[in-house]
Amino acid sequence: MGTDCLGMKDSLGPLKALVVASSVNAIGHVVLCNMLHYGITGAAWATMTSQLIAAYMMIDALNKKGYSAFSISIPSPKEFLQIFAIAAPVFVTMFSKVAFYSLITYFATAMGTNTVAAHQVMIQMYGMCVVWGEPLSQTAQSFMPELLYGVNQSLEKARMLLKSLMVIGAILGLAIATIGMSVPWLLPKLFTPDLNVIQEMHKVLILFFLSLAVTPCTHSLEGTLLAGRDLTFISLSMSGCFSLGALLLLLVKGYGLPGCWFALVGFQWGRFFLALRRLLSPSGVLQSKNMINYKLEKLKAT
């Protein structure tokens, strides 16, 4: 439902639902866990209640837009195939990213207590920072389809939008990478007083910066590819990055935690260059030739 709202360029609906749900969840945890001492059961009830409230608010937002969010119908085989054709590549993309992060943690776990403790601090900091680039991907997925395939099609405006997203992504990437690196560098004792763990954290600060700085731009490029329905390429490229990244992890595992983060740098920059090259190629979704082929396919289908 959040995706439906974003597709209709309604960003306030999901935002309101998120704020209310987060507030209810926090209050519920305080009341049920701290005051009434229900423990994990209280936490589960608080989370479930907040999710139900968020779902209702997004359904209400869709109804106000003129859509019947409560109408449920079984998709036809043709509709199911259309959904599967979109969902399967997106699933492969998301699975590859999560699997690679998990694989890095698996390798770090085998390197000793200090190493895995330092990795947990850095990867948690990385996770908090990397989500700042997601709105750029969602912006591309919300606004690009109209410029690529809509009635008011304009490839020039689509290219200008991507340029704007890339500029914002570059500035945002440098900002969050600098801030994210500065906290464990200047204030490491916020996380641990152990000097050995702090030393391990400091070994990967530069690699942390390099892997994080490029992610907002990558989100912009991949969001454009998703908007242009270039799903086969993005799923194959992500699978390839995962496979090569896993191979690189095997080769550099003898270098300790810096080796793991070096593989993450390669994974992120590989995604960036592959997506950029695809969009700049003559067969990219932002090229006129590709749009002509798309229109011909629509005419043939009609």
KEKE-3310 file (N, C-alpha, C; in steps of 0.2 Angstrom, whole numbers, plus 5000, padded with zeros to 4 digits):
npx = (5004:5010:5018:5009:5004:5015:5016:5006:5011:5009:5016:5014:5004:5010:5020:5013:5007:5018:5023:5013:5012:5024:5024:5014:5019:5031:5025:5017:5026:5033:5022:5017:5028:5037:5029:5018:5024:5024:5033:5040:5028:5020:5028:5026:5012:5011:5019:5011:4999:5003:5006:4994:4987:4994:4992:4978:4978:4985:4976:4965:4970:4972:4958:4953:4959:4951:4952:4946:4952:4948:4943:4944:4951:4954:4968:4969:4977:4985:4987:4993:5005:5010:5013:5022:5032:5037:5039:5048:5061:5064:5064:5075:5085:5083:5086:5099:5106:5104:5108:5122:5126:5124:5133:5145:5145:5145:5158:5165:5162:5169:5182:5186:5182:5184:5185:5172:5164:5168:5164:5150:5147:5151:5143:5130:5130:5132:5120:5111:5114:5114:5101:5096:5098:5087:5075:5078:5078:5065:5059:5063:5056:5043:5041:5048:5041:5031:5037:5044:5035:5023:5008:5013:5026:5043:5059:5070:5067:5067:5080:5085:5079:5086:5099:5098:5094:5106:5115:5110:5112:5126:5130:5123:5128:5142:5140:5133:5142:5153:5149:5144:5157:5164:5158:5161:5175:5179:5171:5172:5170:5157:5152:5159:5171:5182:5198:5204:5194:5190:5201:5200:5189:5193:5202:5194:5188:5190:5187:5173:5169:5171:5162:5150:5148:5144:5132:5119:5119:5119:5106:5098:5101:5097:5084:5079:5081:5072:5060:5060:5057:5068:5071:5076:5090:5094:5092:5100:5112:5114:5114:5126:5135:5134:5139:5152:5156:5155:5165:5176:5176:5181:5193:5200:5198:5209:5214:5208:5196:5197:5198:5185:5177:5183:5178:5165:5165:5169:5157:5147:5152:5153:5139:5136:5143:5139:5125:5126:5132:5123:5112:5118:5120:5117:5105:5099:5086:5084:5086:5082:5080:5077:5065:5057:5057:5050:5037:5033:5032:5021:5011:5011:5006:4994)
npy = (4994:5006:5007:5009:5022:5030:5028:5035:5048:5052:5056:5060:5053:5039:5044:5050:5039:5031:5040:5040:5026:5023:5031:5025:5012:5015:5021:5010:5000:5006:5006:4993:4985:4991:4997:4988:4976:4965:4960:4951:4948:4959:4968:4962:4964:4978:4980:4974:4981:4994:4991:4987:4999:5008:5001:5003:5017:5020:5013:5021:5033:5029:5027:5040:5045:5040:5027:5010:5002:4992:4982:4966:4955:4940:4938:4936:4923:4929:4942:4938:4933:4945:4952:4943:4944:4957:4957:4946:4949:4960:4954:4946:4956:4962:4951:4948:4959:4958:4945:4947:4956:4948:4938:4944:4947:4934:4929:4939:4934:4923:4927:4931:4937:4951:4956:4953:4960:4974:4974:4973:4985:4994:4990:4991:5005:5008:5003:5012:5024:5021:5020:5033:5036:5029:5037:5043:5033:5030:5042:5042:5031:5035:5046:5045:5035:5042:5051:5043:5034:5040:5050:5063:5062:5064:5063:5071:5078:5068:5064:5076:5075:5064:5068:5078:5070:5063:5073:5077:5065:5063:5074:5071:5058:5060:5068:5060:5049:5055:5060:5048:5041:5049:5048:5034:5037:5048:5047:5034:5027:5028:5017:5006:5002:4995:4994:4986:4982:4995:4998:4989:4994:5006:5002:5000:5012:5021:5012:5011:5024:5024:5014:5019:5032:5031:5025:5033:5038:5026:5021:5031:5028:5014:5015:5022:5013:5003:5010:5011:4998:4990:4976:4964:4966:4973:4963:4953:4960:4962:4949:4945:4954:4950:4937:4939:4947:4938:4929:4937:4939:4927:4927:4937:4935:4932:4944:4949:4960:4972:4966:4961:4972:4978:4970:4974:4987:4985:4978:4988:4999:4992:4989:5002:5007:4998:5000:5014:5013:5005:5014:5024:5018:5015:5007:5010:5015:5028:5032:5038:5028:5017:5020:5021:5008:5003:5009:5003:4990:4991:4995:4983:4974:4979)
npz = (5000:5003:4992:4983:4986:4984:4971:4966:4969:4982:4995:5008:5014:5017:5026:5036:5041:5045:5055:5065:5068:5073:5084:5091:5093:5101:5113:5116:5119:5130:5140:5140:5142:5151:5161:5164:5163:5154:5146:5132:5126:5127:5119:5107:5105:5105:5093:5084:5085:5081:5067:5062:5063:5055:5042:5041:5040:5028:5019:5020:5015:5002:4998:4999:4988:4978:4975:4978:4991:4998:4990:4984:4973:4964:4955:4937:4927:4917:4923:4934:4929:4924:4936:4942:4933:4936:4950:4952:4947:4955:4968:4967:4966:4979:4987:4984:4989:5003:5006:5003:5012:5024:5021:5022:5036:5041:5037:5045:5057:5059:5062:5075:5092:5094:5081:5076:5084:5082:5068:5069:5075:5065:5054:5058:5060:5046:5041:5046:5040:5026:5022:5019:5006:5000:4997:4985:4976:4977:4972:4959:4954:4956:4948:4936:4927:4921:4913:4905:4898:4898:4894:4893:4888:4890:4886:4888:4899:4908:4908:4914:4926:4931:4932:4941:4952:4954:4957:4969:4976:4976:4984:4996:4998:5001:5012:5022:5022:5028:5040:5046:5046:5055:5068:5074:5073:5080:5092:5098:5110:5113:5108:5113:5126:5124:5119:5109:5101:5096:5089:5078:5073:5068:5058:5046:5042:5031:5021:5024:5022:5008:5003:5007:5002:4989:4988:4988:4975:4967:4971:4965:4951:4950:4954:4943:4933:4937:4936:4922:4918:4916:4920:4919:4916:4928:4938:4934:4934:4948:4953:4947:4953:4966:4965:4961:4971:4982:4978:4979:4993:4997:4992:4999:5013:5021:5025:5036:5044:5036:5024:5022:5021:5010:5000:5001:4997:4983:4979:4980:4972:4960:4957:4955:4943:4934:4933:4929:4917:4909:4908:4901:4889:4871:4871:4882:4894:4894:4881:4865:4855:4861:4867:4855:4851:4861:4860:4847:4851:4859:4850:4842:4851:4853)
capx = (5000:5015:5020:5003:5003:5021:5015:5001:5015:5007:5021:5012:5000:5014:5024:5009:5006:5024:5024:5008:5013:5030:5023:5010:5024:5035:5021:5015:5032:5034:5016:5016:5034:5040:5025:5014:5029:5021:5039:5040:5021:5018:5031:5023:5006:5013:5021:5005:4994:5005:5006:4987:4985:4998:4989:4972:4979:4986:4970:4961:4973:4970:4951:4952:4961:4946:4953:4943:4957:4945:4940:4949:4949:4959:4971:4969:4984:4989:4989:4998:5012:5013:5015:5028:5038:5040:5041:5053:5068:5065:5065:5082:5089:5083:5089:5106:5109:5103:5112:5129:5128:5124:5139:5151:5144:5147:5165:5168:5161:5174:5188:5187:5177:5185:5183:5165:5161:5169:5160:5143:5146:5151:5138:5124:5131:5131:5113:5107:5116:5112:5093:5095:5097:5081:5070:5080:5076:5057:5057:5064:5051:5037:5041:5051:5037:5027:5042:5047:5030:5016:5006:5017:5033:5049:5066:5074:5065:5069:5087:5086:5078:5091:5105:5096:5095:5113:5119:5108:5115:5133:5130:5120:5133:5148:5138:5132:5148:5158:5146:5145:5163:5166:5156:5166:5182:5180:5168:5172:5168:5150:5150:5163:5177:5188:5203:5205:5188:5191:5207:5198:5184:5197:5205:5189:5185:5191:5182:5167:5167:5170:5156:5143:5147:5142:5125:5113:5119:5117:5099:5095:5102:5093:5077:5077:5081:5066:5055:5060:5056:5074:5071:5081:5097:5095:5092:5106:5118:5114:5116:5133:5139:5134:5143:5159:5158:5157:5172:5181:5177:5185:5200:5203:5197:5215:5216:5204:5190:5197:5196:5177:5174:5185:5173:5158:5167:5169:5150:5143:5154:5151:5132:5135:5146:5135:5119:5127:5134:5117:5108:5121:5121:5111:5099:5096:5079:5083:5088:5076:5079:5074:5058:5054:5055:5044:5031:5032:5030:5014:5007:5010:5002:4987)
capy = (5000:5011:5008:5012:5029:5033:5028:5041:5054:5054:5054:5062:5047:5034:5048:5051:5032:5030:5044:5038:5019:5023:5034:5020:5007:5017:5021:5003:4997:5009:5005:4986:4982:4994:4998:4983:4971:4960:4957:4950:4947:4966:4970:4959:4967:4985:4981:4972:4986:4999:4989:4988:5006:5010:4998:5007:5024:5020:5011:5027:5037:5026:5028:5047:5046:5037:5020:5006:4998:4986:4978:4961:4950:4935:4940:4931:4920:4934:4947:4935:4933:4952:4954:4939:4947:4963:4955:4941:4952:4964:4950:4944:4961:4963:4945:4948:4964:4956:4940:4949:4959:4943:4934:4948:4946:4927:4929:4942:4930:4918:4931:4932:4941:4958:4958:4953:4966:4980:4974:4974:4992:4997:4988:4995:5012:5008:5002:5018:5029:5019:5021:5040:5036:5026:5041:5045:5028:5030:5047:5040:5026:5038:5052:5043:5032:5047:5055:5038:5031:5043:5054:5069:5059:5069:5060:5076:5080:5062:5064:5081:5072:5059:5072:5081:5065:5061:5078:5076:5059:5064:5078:5067:5052:5063:5070:5054:5045:5059:5060:5041:5039:5053:5046:5029:5039:5053:5045:5027:5025:5028:5010:5001:5005:4990:4997:4982:4983:5002:4998:4986:4999:5012:4999:5000:5019:5023:5008:5012:5030:5023:5010:5022:5038:5030:5022:5037:5039:5020:5021:5035:5024:5008:5017:5024:5006:5000:5014:5010:4991:4986:4972:4958:4968:4974:4957:4949:4963:4961:4943:4945:4958:4945:4931:4941:4949:4932:4926:4942:4938:4921:4928:4942:4933:4931:4950:4951:4964:4976:4962:4960:4979:4980:4967:4978:4993:4982:4977:4994:5002:4988:4991:5009:5007:4994:5004:5020:5011:5003:5020:5028:5014:5016:5003:5012:5017:5035:5034:5038:5022:5012:5022:5019:5000:5001:5011:4998:4984:4992:4994:4976:4971:4982)
capz = (5000:5003:4986:4979:4988:4981:4964:4965:4971:4988:5000:5015:5017:5021:5031:5042:5044:5049:5062:5070:5070:5077:5091:5095:5095:5106:5119:5118:5122:5137:5144:5141:5144:5157:5166:5165:5164:5150:5142:5125:5124:5127:5114:5101:5105:5103:5086:5079:5085:5077:5060:5060:5062:5049:5037:5040:5038:5021:5016:5020:5010:4995:4997:4998:4981:4974:4974:4983:4994:5002:4985:4984:4968:4962:4948:4931:4925:4913:4927:4939:4925:4924:4942:4943:4929:4939:4957:4953:4947:4961:4973:4966:4968:4986:4990:4983:4993:5010:5006:5003:5019:5028:5020:5025:5043:5042:5037:5050:5063:5060:5063:5082:5096:5093:5074:5075:5088:5078:5062:5071:5076:5059:5049:5061:5058:5039:5040:5048:5035:5019:5020:5017:4999:4997:4994:4978:4972:4976:4968:4952:4953:4956:4943:4929:4922:4917:4908:4900:4894:4899:4889:4893:4888:4888:4888:4890:4906:4912:4909:4919:4933:4934:4933:4948:4958:4954:4960:4976:4978:4977:4990:5001:4999:5004:5019:5026:5023:5032:5047:5048:5048:5060:5074:5077:5073:5085:5098:5098:5116:5113:5107:5117:5129:5123:5114:5103:5096:5093:5084:5073:5069:5064:5052:5040:5042:5024:5017:5026:5018:5001:5001:5009:4998:4982:4988:4985:4967:4965:4972:4959:4945:4950:4953:4936:4929:4939:4933:4915:4918:4914:4926:4918:4917:4935:4942:4932:4936:4955:4954:4945:4959:4972:4964:4961:4978:4986:4976:4982:5000:4998:4991:5004:5020:5025:5027:5042:5043:5030:5018:5021:5019:5004:4996:5001:4992:4976:4978:4979:4966:4954:4956:4952:4937:4929:4932:4925:4910:4906:4907:4896:4883:4866:4872:4889:4895:4893:4874:4860:4851:4866:4867:4849:4851:4866:4856:4842:4855:4862:4844:4840:4856:4852)
cpx = (5004:5017:5015:5003:5009:5020:5010:5004:5012:5012:5019:5008:5005:5018:5019:5008:5012:5025:5019:5010:5019:5029:5019:5014:5028:5031:5019:5020:5033:5028:5016:5022:5037:5036:5021:5018:5026:5027:5038:5033:5019:5022:5028:5016:5006:5014:5015:5000:4996:5005:4999:4985:4988:4994:4982:4973:4981:4980:4966:4964:4972:4963:4950:4955:4957:4947:4949:4949:4955:4943:4946:4947:4955:4962:4971:4976:4988:4991:4994:5005:5015:5016:5022:5034:5041:5043:5047:5060:5069:5067:5073:5086:5089:5087:5096:5109:5109:5108:5120:5131:5128:5130:5145:5151:5147:5154:5168:5167:5166:5181:5190:5182:5178:5183:5176:5162:5162:5165:5153:5142:5146:5146:5131:5124:5130:5124:5109:5108:5114:5105:5092:5095:5091:5076:5072:5078:5068:5055:5058:5058:5044:5036:5043:5046:5033:5031:5044:5041:5024:5014:5010:5025:5038:5055:5071:5073:5067:5076:5089:5085:5083:5097:5104:5097:5102:5117:5117:5111:5122:5134:5128:5125:5139:5146:5137:5138:5153:5155:5146:5152:5166:5164:5160:5173:5183:5177:5167:5169:5161:5147:5153:5169:5183:5192:5204:5200:5188:5196:5204:5193:5188:5200:5200:5186:5185:5187:5175:5164:5166:5164:5150:5142:5144:5134:5119:5113:5117:5109:5096:5095:5097:5086:5075:5077:5074:5060:5054:5059:5062:5075:5076:5088:5098:5096:5098:5113:5119:5116:5124:5137:5139:5139:5150:5161:5159:5163:5177:5182:5181:5192:5204:5201:5203:5217:5212:5198:5191:5196:5189:5175:5177:5180:5167:5159:5166:5161:5146:5146:5153:5144:5132:5137:5141:5128:5120:5129:5128:5113:5111:5122:5116:5105:5096:5089:5078:5085:5082:5075:5076:5066:5054:5052:5050:5037:5029:5029:5022:5009:5006:5005:4995:4984)
cpy = (5006:5013:5011:5020:5033:5033:5033:5048:5056:5052:5056:5056:5042:5038:5048:5044:5030:5033:5041:5031:5019:5026:5028:5014:5009:5017:5014:4999:4999:5006:4997:4982:4985:4995:4992:4976:4964:4957:4957:4950:4955:4969:4968:4963:4974:4985:4979:4978:4992:4998:4990:4995:5009:5008:5002:5014:5024:5017:5017:5032:5035:5028:5035:5049:5043:5030:5016:5001:4992:4980:4972:4956:4946:4937:4934:4928:4925:4940:4944:4935:4940:4954:4950:4942:4953:4961:4950:4944:4957:4960:4947:4949:4962:4957:4946:4953:4961:4950:4942:4952:4953:4938:4938:4947:4939:4926:4933:4938:4925:4921:4933:4937:4949:4961:4958:4959:4973:4980:4975:4982:4996:4996:4991:5002:5013:5008:5008:5023:5027:5020:5028:5041:5033:5031:5043:5040:5028:5036:5046:5035:5029:5043:5050:5040:5037:5050:5050:5036:5034:5047:5060:5066:5064:5065:5065:5078:5074:5062:5070:5079:5068:5063:5076:5076:5063:5067:5078:5070:5060:5068:5074:5061:5055:5065:5065:5050:5049:5059:5053:5038:5043:5051:5040:5032:5044:5051:5038:5024:5025:5021:5005:5004:5000:4993:4993:4982:4990:5002:4994:4990:5004:5009:5000:5007:5021:5019:5009:5019:5028:5019:5014:5028:5037:5027:5026:5037:5032:5019:5025:5031:5018:5010:5019:5017:5003:5003:5013:5002:4987:4981:4966:4960:4969:4968:4953:4953:4962:4954:4942:4948:4953:4940:4933:4944:4943:4929:4930:4941:4932:4922:4933:4940:4933:4938:4953:4956:4969:4972:4962:4967:4981:4976:4971:4984:4991:4981:4983:4998:4998:4989:4998:5010:5003:4997:5010:5018:5009:5009:5024:5025:5016:5012:5005:5015:5024:5037:5034:5032:5017:5013:5020:5012:4999:5003:5005:4991:4985:4992:4987:4973:4973:4978)
cpz = (5000:4996:4981:4980:4984:4973:4962:4967:4977:4993:5007:5018:5021:5026:5037:5045:5048:5055:5067:5072:5074:5084:5095:5097:5101:5113:5121:5122:5129:5142:5145:5144:5151:5163:5169:5165:5160:5146:5135:5122:5123:5121:5107:5100:5102:5096:5082:5079:5080:5069:5058:5059:5056:5042:5036:5038:5030:5017:5015:5016:5003:4993:4996:4991:4976:4972:4980:4985:4997:4997:4984:4978:4966:4955:4943:4930:4921:4918:4932:4935:4925:4930:4944:4939:4932:4946:4957:4952:4953:4967:4973:4968:4975:4990:4990:4988:5000:5011:5006:5009:5024:5027:5023:5033:5045:5042:5043:5057:5065:5061:5070:5085:5094:5086:5073:5078:5084:5071:5064:5072:5069:5054:5052:5059:5050:5037:5041:5043:5028:5017:5018:5010:4996:4994:4987:4974:4971:4972:4961:4950:4952:4950:4936:4924:4918:4911:4903:4895:4895:4893:4888:4893:4886:4891:4891:4898:4911:4913:4914:4926:4936:4936:4940:4954:4959:4958:4968:4979:4980:4983:4996:5003:5003:5011:5024:5028:5028:5039:5050:5050:5054:5067:5077:5077:5079:5092:5098:5104:5117:5112:5111:5120:5128:5117:5108:5098:5093:5088:5078:5069:5065:5058:5045:5039:5035:5020:5018:5022:5011:4999:5002:5004:4991:4982:4986:4978:4964:4966:4966:4953:4945:4950:4946:4931:4931:4936:4925:4913:4914:4919:4925:4919:4925:4940:4940:4934:4944:4957:4953:4951:4965:4971:4964:4968:4983:4985:4979:4989:5001:4997:4996:5011:5024:5028:5033:5040:5037:5024:5016:5018:5012:4998:4995:4996:4985:4974:4976:4973:4960:4952:4952:4945:4932:4928:4927:4918:4906:4904:4901:4889:4878:4868:4879:4889:4893:4886:4870:4857:4855:4866:4861:4849:4856:4863:4851:4846:4857:4856:4842:4845:4855:4846)
residu = (MET:GLY:THR:ASP:CYS:LEU:GLY:MET:LYS:ASP:SER:LEU:GLY:PRO:LEU:LYS:ALA:LEU:VAL:VAL:ALA:SER:SER:VAL:ASN:ALA:ILE:GLY:HIS:VAL:VAL:LEU:CYS:ASN:MET:LEU:HIS:TYR:GLY:ILE:THR:GLY:ALA:ALA:TRP:ALA:THR:MET:THR:SER:GLN:LEU:ILE:ALA:ALA:TYR:MET:MET:ILE:ASP:ALA:LEU:ASN:LYS:LYS:GLY:TYR:SER:ALA:PHE:SER:ILE:SER:ILE:PRO:SER:PRO:LYS:GLU:PHE:LEU:GLN:ILE:PHE:ALA:ILE:ALA:ALA:PRO:VAL:PHE:VAL:THR:MET:PHE:SER:LYS:VAL:ALA:PHE:TYR:SER:LEU:ILE:THR:TYR:PHE:ALA:THR:ALA:MET:GLY:THR:ASN:THR:VAL:ALA:ALA:HIS:GLN:VAL:MET:ILE:GLN:MET:TYR:GLY:MET:CYS:VAL:VAL:TRP:GLY:GLU:PRO:LEU:SER:GLN:THR:ALA:GLN:SER:PHE:MET:PRO:GLU:LEU:LEU:TYR:GLY:VAL:ASN:GLN:SER:LEU:GLU:LYS:ALA:ARG:MET:LEU:LEU:LYS:SER:LEU:MET:VAL:ILE:GLY:ALA:ILE:LEU:GLY:LEU:ALA:ILE:ALA:THR:ILE:GLY:MET:SER:VAL:PRO:TRP:LEU:LEU:PRO:LYS:LEU:PHE:THR:PRO:ASP:LEU:ASN:VAL:ILE:GLN:GLU:MET:HIS:LYS:VAL:LEU:ILE:LEU:PHE:PHE:LEU:SER:LEU:ALA:VAL:THR:PRO:CYS:THR:HIS:SER:LEU:GLU:GLY:THR:LEU:LEU:ALA:GLY:ARG:ASP:LEU:THR:PHE:ILE:SER:LEU:SER:MET:SER:GLY:CYS:PHE:SER:LEU:GLY:ALA:LEU:LEU:LEU:LEU:LEU:VAL:LYS:GLY:TYR:GLY:LEU:PRO:GLY:CYS:TRP:PHE:ALA:LEU:VAL:GLY:PHE:GLN:TRP:GLY:ARG:PHE:PHE:LEU:ALA:LEU:ARG:ARG:LEU:LEU:SER:PRO:SER:GLY:VAL:LEU:GLN:SER:LYS:ASN:MET:ILE:ASN:TYR:LYS:LEU:GLU:LYS:LEU:LYS:ALA:THR)
# end
